[in-house]
Amino acid sequence: MNSKFIKKLCAALTLFVSVSLLLSSCAPAYKEYHVTENVIDISERGGEEQTSYFFLTDDGSAVLDICNEKGGRLQRFEFPQSSDYYASLDFEYAFASAVFQDMNFDGKDDLYVPCSVTTENLEGMAWLWDEKEGEFVLSEELSALYELTVFPDEELITSQDYSNPDGVLCSEYKWEGGKLVKVGEYTVNTAE
């Protein structure tokens, strides 16, 4: 055989194997969980339909996968049984209450997952859509707030802290220059 032909054949086979390995490494794990009963959201983002699946894994943690209409995984969020942002994962509550909503009032939906109802306060995690990155990015500021509530008409975020001994500590926040800034705070007496 011609040595040029053998070199071309080897190069073609190497390219084929490399592409095959790359494609198989991008195949989403947990594909068996991408079923209708695990869907928490179907939305159009970036001109294509995206489906969000939220499911428990065998070890008791949870995963939220956002996939495009062709079934490819765009982003994965992992929820261990506990984290810096919540005491212990309450999957059923998180599944029922996860919401895509605009939390920084830029016109793009963000993601909030309330994770734990085991303490005095509802604890959760928040991600803001980053147009430049093309994905959701964890907001430590929002994730640190208890009982997060969004008021889009007022462009206001509130937090309620039920562990305060003097009553419910209510804090109000607004976005200023891309930073979440506290603009008010008051206590509601619950002893009455």
JOHUNOR-V429117 format. One record per residue. N is the residue number from 0. PSI is psi in whole degrees, -180 to 180 (* if undefined). D_CENTER is the distance of its C-alpha to the mean C-alpha in Angstrom with 1 decimal. Layout:
N;PSI;D_CENTER / N;PSI;D_CENTER
This chain:
0;156;56.3 / 1;132;55.6 / 2;-31;53.6 / 3;-41;51.7 / 4;-43;50.7 / 5;-42;49.5 / 6;-43;47.5 / 7;-41;45.8 / 8;-44;45.2 / 9;-43;43.6 / 10;-42;41.5 / 11;-43;40.3 / 12;-41;39.6 / 13;-44;37.7 / 14;-44;35.5 / 15;-46;35.0 / 16;-42;34.0 / 17;-47;31.6 / 18;-41;29.9 / 19;-43;29.7 / 20;-41;28.2 / 21;-47;25.6 / 22;-41;24.7 / 23;-31;24.6 / 24;-22;22.4 / 25;-11;19.7 / 26;132;19.9 / 27;132;16.8 / 28;163;17.5 / 29;18;16.8 / 30;-30;18.1 / 31;-17;20.1 / 32;-5;17.1 / 33;72;16.3 / 34;164;18.5 / 35;-44;18.9 / 36;-11;18.5 / 37;4;14.9 / 38;127;13.8 / 39;-14;11.6 / 40;140;11.8 / 41;119;14.1 / 42;164;14.2 / 43;123;16.1 / 44;134;14.6 / 45;30;17.0 / 46;7;19.8 / 47;154;18.4 / 48;136;17.0 / 49;137;13.6 / 50;134;12.8 / 51;123;9.7 / 52;135;10.9 / 53;125;10.1 / 54;156;13.0 / 55;145;14.9 / 56;172;16.6 / 57;-27;20.2 / 58;6;19.7 / 59;-3;17.9 / 60;178;14.5 / 61;161;11.6 / 62;139;9.5 / 63;117;7.0 / 64;131;8.7 / 65;121;8.8 / 66;151;12.6 / 67;176;15.3 / 68;-19;18.3 / 69;-1;20.2 / 70;1;18.0 / 71;140;16.8 / 72;128;13.4 / 73;-39;11.7 / 74;145;8.5 / 75;135;7.7 / 76;129;5.6 / 77;136;8.5 / 78;100;9.5 / 79;174;13.2 / 80;-27;15.6 / 81;159;15.6 / 82;-176;14.2 / 83;-20;15.1 / 84;-11;12.9 / 85;151;14.2 / 86;-50;17.6 / 87;138;16.9 / 88;126;14.3 / 89;91;15.5 / 90;-45;13.9 / 91;-43;15.9 / 92;-44;15.0 / 93;-43;11.2 / 94;-45;11.9 / 95;-24;14.2 / 96;-6;12.4 / 97;140;8.8 / 98;140;9.3 / 99;115;8.8 / 100;156;11.3 / 101;109;12.9 / 102;-12;12.7 / 103;9;14.7 / 104;41;17.1 / 105;6;17.3 / 106;-1;17.3 / 107;137;13.9 / 108;138;11.1 / 109;-178;8.0 / 110;130;5.1 / 111;129;6.4 / 112;107;6.8 / 113;122;10.4 / 114;-32;11.2 / 115;133;14.9 / 116;26;18.0 / 117;-9;20.5 / 118;-176;21.5 / 119;-27;23.1 / 120;146;19.9 / 121;126;16.6 / 122;143;14.0 / 123;-175;10.3 / 124;143;7.4 / 125;138;6.5 / 126;137;5.4 / 127;141;8.4 / 128;127;9.5 / 129;106;12.2 / 130;-40;14.9 / 131;-44;16.9 / 132;-23;14.5 / 133;31;13.3 / 134;171;9.6 / 135;139;6.6 / 136;132;8.0 / 137;131;7.5 / 138;105;10.0 / 139;-35;12.3 / 140;-51;14.4 / 141;-38;12.3 / 142;-23;10.9 / 143;-12;14.6 / 144;141;15.7 / 145;150;16.8 / 146;51;16.9 / 147;130;14.9 / 148;138;16.5 / 149;130;16.4 / 150;92;19.8 / 151;-37;19.5 / 152;-35;23.3 / 153;-4;24.0 / 154;53;21.0 / 155;141;20.7 / 156;135;18.1 / 157;157;19.6 / 158;137;19.2 / 159;125;21.6 / 160;107;22.8 / 161;-4;24.9 / 162;-4;26.1 / 163;126;28.4 / 164;-20;32.0 / 165;1;33.3 / 166;-173;31.1 / 167;120;27.6 / 168;113;26.6 / 169;128;25.0 / 170;142;23.5 / 171;140;22.9 / 172;149;21.0 / 173;157;21.3 / 174;128;20.0 / 175;114;23.0 / 176;35;23.0 / 177;3;19.3 / 178;143;19.5 / 179;120;18.7 / 180;131;22.2 / 181;126;23.6 / 182;-5;26.2 / 183;157;27.5 / 184;138;27.8 / 185;162;29.9 / 186;135;30.6 / 187;120;31.2 / 188;121;33.9 / 189;5;33.1 / 190;-16;36.4 / 191;*;38.3
